[in-house]
Amino acid sequence: MTVERNLNATAERDASTMNGGLMLLAAIAAFAVGIWLMIAGGRSDAGLPILGGALLNLLGAFLLCGFYAVQPNQAVVLTLFGEYKGTDRKTGLRWVLPWFARRKLSMRVRNVTSDKLKVNDKKGNPIEIAANVVWRVRDSAQALFDVEDYAVFVNIQIDSGLRAIASHYAYDHGEEHEPTLRAEADLVAERLRDELQERLAVAGLVVDEVRLAHLAYAPEIAGAMLRRQQAEAILAARRLIVLGAVGMVEQALQALSERGVVNLDEERKATMVSNLLVVLCGDRDAQPVVNTGTLYQ
C-alpha cells in the first residue's frame, strides 16, 4: 500500500526567537529600576516616578512570560493565533513574545514493540507476528499539524505494515528460492522498514530500524505444524542415512573385489547389498546370524 503525499504538508522552518539570557538581564533591570523609582517616588510624594516604576515592573512581568527552555534533541513549535510561525531547536534559555503559543516536541529516538497480530501468511496459514520499530521525529511541523496524533499514527501504521508484509511471504517452505518469514527474517524486516518509512513520511517521521520481535504459528495449527516439521526432519535424516549406507556398501564391494577376498556373483552381491542396507539403515542393533551351510541351503 502506498500512502499518498499530502500536497498541503506543513514544512518545518526556523522560528525567530531571542537569547533568553539577554532578556533575563533586561527583565531584572526593569524590576530593579521600577522598584527604585517607586521607592524614590514614595519618599518624595511624586506621582510620576511611581507611575514610571509601576510601568517598568509591568514590563519586567511581561518579559518573564516569554521565557522557555529547550533541551538537547527537543524542539519548540511556535504558533500565533493558530498560524504556524516556526520551530526553535536552539538549546538553552530562549525568549519569544508572550502571545506566541509554545509546544514542546521530543526529537529523541523512540522504540516501540507492536502487539502480537494474528494474520495469514502467503499460503493462508494463520500466524502470530510482532515487530520492534525504532523511529524518531524528523519534521516537527508535519508531526504536529499533518496528522492528528503522530504516536497513535505510528502504532496503527506498524500494524497495517505487518499485515501487508506477512501476506507476501510464507511462514516456511515457500516456493523454490522464495524467501520465507522464518528463514529470511532480516530481509522481511528490511522490507517492512521500507514499507513503514513510506507510510510514516506523511507525518514527518523517520524509521531507523525494524526487527521481527515474535513469529510463530497460531495456537490452533501449531501442533499440526510441529508434527509436520518432525516428519520432515525424520525424512531428511533417513535420506541422509540411506545415501551414506549406499556409499558404504559401494566401497565395501569395491574393496572385496580389489583385494580378492571373495568372488561374488550377481546374486550373492544382491544378497550382500540387501543385508548391509538392512544393517546400516535399521534403527535397531543388528542380530547376527551364522550360516553354517551355503547360500542355497
C-alpha positions as CSV (number, residue, x, y, z in Angstrom):
1,M,0.0,0.0,0.0
2,T,1.3,3.4,-0.9
3,V,0.4,6.4,1.3
4,E,-0.2,9.5,-0.9
5,R,1.8,12.5,-0.1
6,N,-0.2,15.4,1.4
7,L,0.1,18.3,-1.1
8,N,-0.7,20.7,1.7
9,A,2.0,19.3,4.0
10,T,3.4,21.8,6.6
11,A,7.2,22.1,6.2
12,E,9.3,22.9,9.3
13,R,11.1,26.2,9.3
14,D,13.3,28.1,11.8
15,A,11.5,30.4,14.2
16,S,12.6,33.9,15.0
17,T,13.4,33.9,18.7
18,M,15.9,35.6,21.1
19,N,18.6,34.6,23.5
20,G,16.9,34.1,26.9
21,G,20.0,35.2,28.9
22,L,19.9,38.7,27.5
23,M,16.2,39.1,28.0
24,L,16.6,37.8,31.6
25,L,19.0,40.6,32.3
26,A,16.6,43.1,30.8
27,A,13.8,41.8,33.0
28,I,15.9,42.0,36.1
29,A,17.0,45.5,35.2
30,A,13.4,46.6,34.6
31,F,12.3,45.2,38.0
32,A,15.3,46.9,39.8
33,V,14.7,50.3,38.2
34,G,11.0,50.1,38.7
35,I,11.3,49.2,42.4
36,W,13.9,52.0,42.9
37,L,11.6,54.6,41.2
38,M,8.6,53.5,43.3
39,I,10.6,53.8,46.5
40,A,12.0,57.2,45.5
41,G,8.6,58.5,44.4
42,G,7.1,57.4,47.7
43,R,9.6,59.3,49.7
44,S,9.1,62.5,47.7
45,D,5.4,62.0,47.2
46,A,5.9,62.4,43.4
47,G,3.4,60.6,41.3
48,L,5.4,60.4,38.1
49,P,8.3,58.3,39.4
50,I,5.7,55.9,41.0
51,L,3.9,55.6,37.7
52,G,7.2,55.0,35.9
53,G,8.2,52.4,38.4
54,A,4.9,50.6,38.0
55,L,5.2,50.6,34.2
56,L,8.7,49.1,34.5
57,N,7.5,46.4,36.8
58,L,4.8,45.5,34.3
59,L,7.4,45.4,31.6
60,G,9.5,43.0,33.7
61,A,6.5,40.8,34.3
62,F,5.7,40.9,30.6
63,L,9.3,39.8,29.8
64,L,9.1,36.9,32.2
65,C,6.1,35.5,30.4
66,G,8.2,35.0,27.2
67,F,10.8,32.6,28.6
68,Y,11.1,28.9,27.8
69,A,13.9,26.3,27.9
70,V,14.9,23.9,25.1
71,Q,16.8,20.7,26.0
72,P,19.1,18.8,23.6
73,N,17.1,16.8,21.0
74,Q,14.0,18.8,21.7
75,A,12.1,21.3,19.6
76,V,9.6,24.1,20.5
77,V,6.9,24.7,17.9
78,L,5.6,28.3,17.9
79,T,2.1,29.4,16.7
80,L,0.4,32.7,16.7
81,F,-3.4,32.6,16.9
82,G,-3.4,29.2,15.2
83,E,-0.8,30.1,12.5
84,Y,2.5,28.2,12.4
85,K,5.4,30.5,12.8
86,G,8.4,28.2,13.1
87,T,10.3,25.7,15.2
88,D,13.1,26.6,17.6
89,R,15.7,23.9,18.1
90,K,18.4,26.1,19.7
91,T,19.1,24.7,23.2
92,G,19.2,26.7,26.4
93,L,17.1,29.6,27.7
94,R,15.1,31.2,24.9
95,W,12.6,34.1,24.7
96,V,9.8,35.0,22.4
97,L,6.9,37.4,22.6
98,P,4.4,36.1,25.2
99,W,1.4,35.9,22.9
100,F,3.2,33.2,20.9
101,A,1.9,29.7,21.8
102,R,4.7,27.2,22.5
103,R,4.5,23.4,22.3
104,K,7.5,21.2,23.1
105,L,8.2,18.2,21.0
106,S,10.8,15.4,21.6
107,M,13.1,14.7,18.7
108,R,14.7,11.8,20.5
109,V,14.8,8.2,19.2
110,R,11.9,6.1,20.3
111,N,11.4,2.4,20.5
112,V,8.0,0.6,20.2
113,T,7.2,-3.1,20.2
114,S,3.9,-3.8,18.5
115,D,1.2,-6.2,19.9
116,K,1.2,-9.7,18.6
117,L,-1.0,-9.8,15.5
118,K,-2.8,-12.9,14.1
119,V,-2.5,-12.7,10.3
120,N,-2.5,-15.1,7.4
121,D,0.8,-15.8,5.5
122,K,1.0,-16.2,1.7
123,K,-0.3,-19.8,2.0
124,G,-3.3,-18.8,4.2
125,N,-1.8,-20.3,7.3
126,P,-2.7,-18.3,10.5
127,I,0.5,-17.0,12.2
128,E,1.4,-14.6,15.0
129,I,3.8,-11.8,14.3
130,A,5.1,-8.7,16.1
131,A,7.8,-6.2,15.3
132,N,10.1,-3.8,17.2
133,V,10.5,-0.4,15.5
134,V,13.0,2.3,16.2
135,W,11.7,5.7,15.0
136,R,12.1,9.4,15.6
137,V,10.5,12.8,14.5
138,R,12.3,14.4,11.6
139,D,9.9,17.3,10.8
140,S,8.2,18.8,13.8
141,A,5.6,20.7,11.8
142,Q,4.4,17.7,9.9
143,A,4.3,15.6,13.0
144,L,2.0,18.1,14.8
145,F,-0.1,19.6,12.1
146,D,-0.4,16.9,9.3
147,V,-1.7,14.0,11.5
148,E,-4.0,14.0,14.5
149,D,-1.7,12.2,16.9
150,Y,1.6,11.0,15.4
151,A,2.3,8.5,18.2
152,V,-1.0,6.7,17.6
153,F,-0.4,7.1,13.9
154,V,2.9,5.1,14.2
155,N,1.2,2.3,16.1
156,I,-1.6,2.0,13.5
157,Q,0.8,2.0,10.6
158,I,3.0,-0.7,12.2
159,D,0.0,-3.0,12.4
160,S,-1.0,-2.3,8.9
161,G,2.5,-2.7,7.6
162,L,2.9,-6.1,9.4
163,R,-0.3,-7.4,7.9
164,A,0.7,-6.3,4.4
165,I,4.2,-7.8,4.6
166,A,3.1,-11.1,6.2
167,S,0.7,-11.7,3.3
168,H,3.6,-11.6,0.8
169,Y,5.6,-14.4,2.4
170,A,5.0,-18.0,3.5
171,Y,6.0,-18.8,7.1
172,D,8.3,-21.5,5.9
173,H,8.6,-24.0,3.0
174,G,7.9,-21.4,0.3
175,E,8.3,-21.9,-3.5
176,E,11.8,-22.7,-4.8
177,H,14.3,-20.0,-4.0
178,E,11.5,-17.9,-2.5
179,P,12.3,-16.1,0.8
180,T,10.1,-17.0,3.9
181,L,9.3,-15.3,7.1
182,R,11.2,-17.8,9.2
183,A,14.3,-18.2,7.0
184,E,14.7,-14.6,5.8
185,A,13.8,-12.6,8.8
186,D,16.4,-9.9,8.1
187,L,15.1,-9.5,4.5
188,V,11.5,-9.3,5.7
189,A,12.5,-6.7,8.4
190,E,14.2,-4.6,5.8
191,R,11.2,-4.6,3.5
192,L,9.0,-3.8,6.5
193,R,11.2,-0.8,7.3
194,D,10.9,0.5,3.7
195,E,7.1,0.0,3.9
196,L,6.8,1.9,7.2
197,Q,9.1,4.7,6.0
198,E,6.8,5.3,3.1
199,R,3.8,5.2,5.3
200,L,5.2,7.5,8.0
201,A,6.8,10.1,5.7
202,V,3.4,11.9,5.6
203,A,3.9,12.6,9.3
204,G,7.5,13.8,9.1
205,L,8.8,10.6,10.9
206,V,11.9,8.5,10.2
207,V,12.2,4.7,10.7
208,D,15.8,3.9,11.8
209,E,15.5,0.1,12.4
210,V,12.9,-2.7,12.3
211,R,13.3,-6.2,13.7
212,L,10.8,-9.1,14.0
213,A,10.1,-9.5,17.7
214,H,7.8,-12.5,17.5
215,L,7.0,-15.1,14.8
216,A,5.1,-18.3,15.3
217,Y,2.2,-20.3,14.0
218,A,-1.2,-19.6,15.6
219,P,-2.0,-21.9,18.5
220,E,-4.8,-23.7,16.6
221,I,-2.4,-25.1,14.0
222,A,0.8,-25.1,16.0
223,G,0.5,-28.7,16.9
224,A,-0.2,-29.9,13.4
225,M,2.7,-27.8,12.0
226,L,5.0,-29.2,14.7
227,R,4.2,-32.8,13.7
228,R,4.8,-31.9,10.0
229,Q,8.2,-30.4,10.9
230,Q,9.1,-33.5,12.9
231,A,8.1,-35.8,10.0
232,E,10.2,-33.7,7.6
233,A,13.1,-33.9,9.9
234,I,12.8,-37.7,10.1
235,L,12.6,-38.0,6.3
236,A,15.6,-35.8,5.9
237,A,17.6,-37.9,8.4
238,R,16.5,-41.1,6.7
239,R,17.5,-39.7,3.3
240,L,21.0,-38.9,4.7
241,I,21.3,-42.3,6.2
242,V,20.4,-44.1,3.0
243,L,22.8,-42.0,1.0
244,G,25.6,-42.8,3.4
245,A,24.7,-46.5,3.5
246,V,24.8,-46.8,-0.3
247,G,28.2,-45.2,-0.3
248,M,29.5,-47.6,2.3
249,V,28.1,-50.7,0.5
250,E,29.6,-49.5,-2.7
251,Q,33.0,-49.1,-1.0
252,A,32.7,-52.5,0.6
253,L,32.0,-54.3,-2.6
254,Q,34.8,-52.5,-4.4
255,A,37.3,-53.3,-1.6
256,L,36.3,-57.0,-1.6
257,S,36.7,-57.2,-5.4
258,E,40.1,-55.4,-5.5
259,R,41.6,-57.5,-2.7
260,G,40.2,-60.8,-4.0
261,V,38.8,-61.7,-0.6
262,V,35.8,-63.5,-2.1
263,N,34.4,-63.8,-5.6
264,L,30.7,-62.9,-5.6
265,D,28.3,-63.5,-8.4
266,E,25.4,-61.1,-9.1
267,E,23.0,-62.9,-6.9
268,R,25.4,-63.0,-3.9
269,K,26.2,-59.3,-4.4
270,A,22.5,-58.6,-4.3
271,T,22.1,-60.5,-1.1
272,M,25.1,-58.9,0.5
273,V,23.8,-55.4,-0.6
274,S,20.4,-56.2,0.9
275,N,21.9,-57.4,4.2
276,L,24.3,-54.4,4.5
277,L,21.5,-51.9,3.8
278,V,19.3,-53.5,6.4
279,V,22.1,-53.3,9.0
280,L,23.1,-49.7,8.2
281,C,19.7,-48.3,7.7
282,G,17.9,-50.0,10.6
283,D,17.1,-48.1,13.8
284,R,17.9,-51.1,16.0
285,D,21.1,-53.1,16.6
286,A,21.6,-55.9,14.1
287,Q,21.3,-59.5,15.3
288,P,23.9,-61.6,13.5
289,V,23.0,-65.0,12.1
290,V,25.8,-67.5,11.5
291,N,25.1,-69.6,8.3
292,T,26.8,-73.0,8.5
293,G,25.6,-74.1,5.1
294,T,25.7,-72.4,1.8
295,L,23.6,-69.6,0.3
296,Y,21.4,-72.2,-1.4
297,Q,20.9,-74.5,1.6
